[in-house]
């Protein structure tokens, strides 16, 4: 009985890990497909800041997610340098922007 329980727990943990890995992989694909990765590297800045640096800057800031979603939609500059980000809405769906921003904030 105990053995079976252990196996079940192990299996659920494995499935969960696989699901988390899948979610982040698909967010990365979404970022690729949405053109974000033309200007942002995960580890390196391209035209825009690295996603790792964005995540570090807003770590612990509970309101960052909503603000960044709004900024990605509308575009804008002045935070990282002179180069502004062009608007990504409506060509990228709101849901996709939300998924990508949530994923960016986990990259620190
Ligand atoms: C044409 C290049 C370009 C594209 C495409 C682009 N970005 Fe950006 N992004 C930038 C630049 C430049 C900045 C820095 C703006 C600033 O200094 O305020 C930036 C900033 C950001 C920030 C941080 C904003 C802040 O105020 O700290 C996030 C988050 C972000 N981009 C996400 C995205 C996502 C998600 C996409 C795809 C839907 C995307 N970007 C597409 C150039 C781009």
Boltz pocket constraint, residues with backbone or C-beta under 6 A from the ligand:
constraints:
  - pocket:
      binder: B
      contacts: [[A, 31], [A, 34], [A, 35], [A, 36], [A, 37], [A, 38], [A, 39], [A, 40], [A, 47], [A, 48], [A, 49], [A, 54], [A, 68], [A, 71], [A, 72], [A, 76], [A, 77], [A, 78], [A, 79], [A, 80], [A, 81], [A, 82], [A, 83], [A, 84], [A, 85], [A, 86], [A, 88], [A, 92], [A, 97], [A, 100], [A, 101], [A, 104]]
      max_distance: 6.0
